[in-house]
Structure formats: structure tokens, C-alpha cells
Amino acid sequence: MKNSRSAALRTLPYLFLAIALLGMAYPAIHTPAIHADDQTLPAVGSIAPDFTLNSQEGTPISLHSFRGKWVVLYFYPKDQTPGCTIEAHGFQRDQAKYDAINAVIVGVSVDTVESHKEWCAKDGMAFKLLSDANKEVVTKYGSTMTIPQAPQLGTVAARNTFVIDPSGKIVKEFIKVNPTGHSEEVLAALADLQK
């Protein structure tokens, strides 16, 4: 019994190393994030905090301008990175389905307008990407984080999604989203909410 416990304890550091390396090898799926402790998410059932940010076209877009529509407000860490591209491509692929149910997709990151413009042109994305370079909106929505494997990025947007109904109320939250299959998950939630 004593020998097996000693052997197990000797292998623990290797197990932790393997887990860490796996996370680095698949950052789009397994990137651990450190969320600020003092963050407060807006509550489901509350009115979504309003804001105005510049889109990839450089024009200001206000959340309240979408009243009367369902809004999929999604926060993501960084333009043109693997996980963010998977998530954005899912939304773009399903754009017609969102249009059919009176829903708009609005992405927010701390990247610049120019970065958004470049990414949209490169990947053919037609929905709005908004620049929160001052990190005010990501903070207001309790959606900030740092990525241990990329400390040079500083504070970025956490991968959270808020579904807002036509009256401006938050009716569903997806926290720490897995980008693969997220659009389908949101469409299913919208179908339930619109029953």
C-alpha cells in the first residue's frame, strides 16, 4: 500500500505537466482563463446595460438601436484566433437562420476597429463586430479575463454570450462558451424562448 502511494505521488507532477501541455496544444478548446474576482454579470431578467461602440465600418452602434429585435451579444477574446474564428464562422454560416427569427448577432472584443475590419474582410463576416478598446463594456458585462499562455494580451473579453429579447431584457446567458457548436446552441435557445 505504501509503495503504491509513493509511486502515485511520484507520477503526479508528470500528470500535471501533461494536462498543462494538452491545454497549450489545444488553446482554442482548452485555454484556461483567469476571470477577475470582482466581476458581476448582469442578471437574467434585467435590462441589458446600454452602450455605444464603433463597428468594423467605424460607425457608432448603440445596443438600444436593436430594440424590437432579438440580440445575440457575444464577447470573444481576440480577432483571427482559432477559437474565435470557429465561433464567428458558426454565426456567419447561420446568419440566414438568425435573420428569419428577427435576431441580430453583435460581437464585442477589445480589438481595434481596424482589426475588426481586416478580419471581416478576410473571413467574409457580415454581422457587426464592435470595438471596446477602452474595456468599458466588457467590464459592464462582467466579461473580462486574462489568458495565462498569452500574458502579453493583457485583459481581453471573456467568451460569454447574452441573449437579449426585443424589449431589451437579458433572457439567457452562456458563460465560458465552447466556440464549437455555439451558434447551434444559441439558435436552440432562441427557438425555446420564442415559443
N, C-alpha and C positions, 0 to 999 in steps of 0.2 A: 504494500500500500504506500509506504514511504517512498520507494523508488519510483512508482508511477506518478506520484505527486511531484517529485523533483523533476522528472522528465517533462511533465506537463508545464511546470513553471519555466523550465529552460526553453521551451518552444514558444511561449507567449510573445517574447519580443519579435520573433520571426513572423508570427501571426499578425501582429500589429503592423509590421513593416509591409507585409503582403497586402493588407487592407488599404494602407496609405498609397501604395503603388498602384493598386487597382483603381482607386479614386482619381489618381493623376492620369492614368491611361485612358479613362473614360470620363473626362471632365464634363461633357455635355449632359451626362446622365447622373453621375455620382459626385458632382462638385459639392463638397461640404461648404456651408456658408455660415458666417457668424452674423447674427442679427443683433442690432442694438437692443439692449435690455429694456430701455425706457420707451420703446415704441408702443403705440396704441393704434390698433386697427379701427377704422370706423365700423360701427356695429351694423350688422344686418338689420334692416328695418329703419335705419336712419337716412336722412337726406345726404346724398353724396357730396362731400366738400367740393365746392366750385373752384375753378381755376381757369386761367388763360395762359396758353403756351404756344410757341411758334411751331408750325408743322414743317415737313420737309420742303414745302413750297416757300417757306419763310413768312407765311401769313399767320396771324394770331387766330387760334381756335379756342373757344370757351366751351366748357362742359355744358353749360346751360343752353348753348345753341342746339343741342341734340334733344331737347325736351320734345316729347311726343314720339320718340323712338326708343327702342331698347339699345343700351350701350354696353359693349364688352370692353371694359377699360383694363388693359393688361400692361403690367410693368415687367420689364425684362432687363437683364444686366448690361448687354453690350452688343452693338451692331456688328454684323458679319462674323459672329462666333458660332460654333457648331450648334449648340442647344437653341440659341436664339433664332438661328436660321431655320431649324426644324419647326419651331413653334410658328414663326412668321409664315413659312411656306404652307403650313396647315391652314392658317387663317385665309391666306390668299387663295388656296385651292378651293376652299368652301365659301368664297365671297358671295357667289350667287345664292347659296342657301341662306346666308345672313340677310341679303337683300330681300329675299322672298318673305322673311318673317319680320321685316321692319326693324332690323338690327344693324348697328354700325360697329365697326371694330376700331379702337383707338389704342395705339401702342405708345408707351412712355418709357424713355430711358434718360440717363444723364448725358448721353452723347449730344454732339452739336447738330444744328440744323444741316450743316454741310455733310456731316457723316450720314445722317438720315437720307439726304438727297442722293448721295452716292450709292447707298445700299438699295434704295428703292429703284433707282435706275438699273443697277446691276442685276437685281433679282426680280424685277417686274412686279413690285408690290404697289397696289393702288390704294390701300387704306391709309388712314392718317397715322403718321409717326410723329410724336411731339417731343421736343427737346426741353428737358428740365435740368439744364446745366447748373442752375443755382441750387438744385436738390430740395426745393421747397415743396413740390407736390409729392415726391416720393416720401418725404418726411411726414407730410399731412396724412398720407395714406398708410403710415406705419410700414413702409416697404423699402427699407434700406438694408444693406448688408455689405460686408467685405468678403473677399474671396482669399483664403489663406494661400492658395497657389499663385495668386496674382496680386500681391500687396501694392504693386505699382499703380493699380487702377483706383485705389482709394475706395471711397464709398460709392457703391453703384445701386441700381434699383434691384430689389429682391423680386423673384419671379412669382408674383401674385396677380390674380385676376379678380375683378369686381364686376358683377352683372348688375346693371342699373336699369330700373324699369322706366317707362315713358314719363312718369311723374317726377323722376329724379331720385328715387329711393333705391338704396342698395338692397338687393333681394337675394344675392348669392355671392359667396366668396370662395375662391380657390387659393389656398395658401401653400407655398413651397411646391409650385406646379412642376410636374414632369412634362417637358415640352412635347414628347412623343404622344400623339393622340389627344392633345389638349383641345384642339378645335372640336373634335367629335364629342368630347366630354362637355364642352360649353354648349354645343348645339342640343345635346340631350337635356341639359338643364333648362335651356330656353324652351324646349318643347314641353317640359313639365310645368314650367312657370306660366306658360301661355294657355294652359288648358282651361 
